[in-house]
Structures are given as C-alpha cells and as structure tokens.
Amino acid sequence: MLFMQSRLKNRPSAISPLLWVMLFDHTSLNITFPVLTLLFFDVQSSLFAPDTSHAVRSMWYGLCVAVPHIVNIVMTPILSALSDEFGRKKILLVGTLGAFLFAMTAALGILWGMLSLLFLGRIIQGAFSRTNPIAQAVIGDISPREHKVRYMGYLQASISIGACIGPVIGGYFANQLFFAQLNFSLPYFIAAVFAGISCLFALFMFKETLAIKHKRTRWSEFNFRTLKKVMTNQQVLRISAILLLSQISWSLYYQFIPPVLKTTLGFNPHALGLFVGMIAFWLALATAFGIKFLERWLLLGQMLFFSLYLVLGGLLLSVLFCLLQATQNASFLIWIAAVPTAVGDVIAFSCLITLYSNVVQKGEQGKVMGICFIVVALMWSLTGLLGGAMMSVFELLPLIVAPLGILLAIILLHSGFGKQMLVFDPPCDDN
C-alpha cells in the first residue's frame, strides 16, 4: 500500500476513479436542486394547495434546504473521522448509497404528495450522502504538497461538472413525460439512477488510498484524543473562521437565487435548471483551468484574497441587477453577475481546503475535512432557516445580506489574524 501511495503522488491520473465517483454522485444530487424550488413555489406542486401563500411556501422551503445541513453537522465529522480508521472506500460507499436512498425516498414523497416523506429523504441525504470530505481526504492522501491546490481544484472541477449537468437534466424533466401522474418526481427517479452508477464506480473502480494501521485505535482514544487534537489546532480554527464567513455569502446566494429568479423574474423550469447548471459550468472552468493558471503567478494566500474579492464583486452586482428587475436587460445581467461569484467562490474554497490539508498529518486528513464540513453544514443550515424567514418578509433580502459575510472575511484576512493563518510551518508527518 505504501509503495502504491508513493507512485500515486507522481500520477495525477491516479485520482480518475475518484473523479468518476464524484461526477455521478453530484450529477445525482444536483438533478434535484432546481426541482426543489418548483416543489415549493410552483402552483402545480402536489405538496401544497394552489392557494398556499408565498410566506408559508418560503418558510417550508427554508426548512427543507436546512434539514440536510443540520444533520450534516453531526454525521459528516463522524463518517470523515471513521475514514481515517477504516479506509476511504468503505465510507465513500456509504455516501453513494445514501444518495440513492435519498433520491428514491424523496421521489416517492413527491409522487404521493407527502411532504413528510420528502423531509425524510432530506434527512437521509444529510446523514449519509456527503462524499465531499472523504474525496478531499483522498486528495490529501495521494497529492504532493506543492501541487495540492491544483489537485483539489481537479476534484472541485469533477464535482462542478456534475453540478452543471444535474440541474439542466432536472430542469428539463421537471414537467415532462407523464407530469399528471408523476408530478415533479421524475427528476428524482433519474437522480436515483445516477446515484446507483456512482455507487457501482465506488465499489468496483475506486481503490483504497489510505494505508490502514495494523493496530486499531480504540474508540475512546480515537474519539477524545485524535479528533480533539485536530479540532483544537489553532490553524484549523483560523481557517474555519474564514470558511464560515465565506459560506454565509455563498450559501445565501446559491440557495436563494433560484426562488428569486422564479418568483421575481418569472424563470420557467428549463431556464431555472439552465441557470443553476451554468453556475456550475463556471465552477468547473475555474477549477479545471483557472487554479492551474493562477498557481503560476500567485501564492496560495494571494490566490485566496483574489478569489474573495471576485465573490464580493459578483454578489454586489447580483443584488444591483435584482433591484433593477424592471429593466429589460435585468435577466441577462443576472447571468453575467453569476460568473465572478461562482469562479471566486470555488477557487477560495479550494484554497481553504488546501490550507486545511496542509496543517495536519496524513492520518488526520479525514478528520480535518470533517471539521471543514461541520462549518459548511452549520452555515448552510442557518442560512437556509434565516433565509427562508427573510424571504417571507422581502423576496430579495437574502441576496442583499449575502455580501456581508465575504466582506468580513476579507477584513479578517487583512488583519493580523489572517497573516497568522497564512504563515505556518508544515506538520511533521509521522506516517
């Protein structure tokens, strides 16, 4: 195993099985995303009576987008930490199988008009279908330190391609083929097929990348010593603070731009799916080519600053263009503003997860990526709940609030706190 790992470090193609797993997994999950907006805000949805008020729909939408992230806060760090003890492959299989169960449960909830069953599916999604931190730990296992941000970018590119394809498929099939019988459930059944393919790739193509110790760590020792050591690492805490602030902005934007487009600018299902898909298209371009280009000219910290300023500019433009909704070109300008927002966010996230990986040892990659997703899940759950409440008051309020997080992150990075975060000695790897 150690010999294999040493060879993998010099071969970027070694991550290709992982990239295929993530591509199908995120295609599956993102097929359902634009349809979620339609389930709560379209008058034809089987989950609500046609005369249900916008305020009620907004509150339920906020709860629904928050539920999986609330569950993530508990389950993701546990599964990520377990991958350090029992291997990446087993936990990756759990995640892909969870995505399949989520899609099938939610599809049946929509088919039968049962909001409770849809929420059960979202709970399953939050508990098990979170493969990202495991995939990031795999990159930490096999990538050389000097090119780690590039390989993290390749991973985000694979995720983003899935996030691009998925919404387009979901938007197209949202009200096609036997809609009177299936309502909006067809995209969820299609998502289950993609999740099943991802599960098969994880089972038969993905090879273990972690050299598992012969002597098992006792659960009590693993739980209270190893995980605590990572969670109290000062550099991990500093990186988490910046990630938290940046995720406030991105989660408010990504979760609430679809309902804004639906209710304010009148986007149909196909246009909605295409818009979300195009956001992911820019994410994929930025991570596949942008990071490698910027790596030639900028240090990791400089790349982080640059990307955060891009996000801030894109968010401010999005707010401005939404406020100008009465103008003829408002819809077109919203598409333009999405470019710097998406590009900046994914590069910033790639920089931050690289920083996470760099400050811990090989045997702690799963744990630190679990902490990363505690922060992500916490912010997405809070902004889901608060954003739904804000939208019930004023449709554009979540987008107006969104730039504040990224602005605070930039201010914090410019302070002594930020300088301490970006200057550190690499840990001594005992593996």
Buried (B, 14 or more C-beta within 10 A) or exposed (E): EEEEBEEBBEEBEBBBBBBBBBBBBBBBBBBBBBBBBBBBBBEEBBBBEEEBEBEEBBBBBBBBBBBBBBBBBEBBBBBBBBBBBBBBBBBBBBBBBBBBBBBBBBBBBBBEBBBEBBBBBBBBBBBBBBBBBBBBBBBBBBBEEEBBBBBBBBBBBBBBBBBBBBBBBBBBBBBEEEBEEBBBBBBBBBBBBBBBBBBEBBBEEBEBBBBEEEEEBEEEEBEEEBBEBBBEBEBBEBBBBBBBBBBBBBBBBBBBBBBBBBBBBEBBBBBBBBBBBBBBBBBBBBBBEBBBEBBEEBEBBEBBBBBBBBBBBBBBBBBEBBEEBEEEEBBEBBEEBBBBBBBBBBBBBBBBBBBBBBBBBBBBBBBBBBBBBBBBBBBBBBBBBBBBBBBBEEBBBBBBBBBBBBBBBBEBBEEEEBEEBBEBEEBEEEE
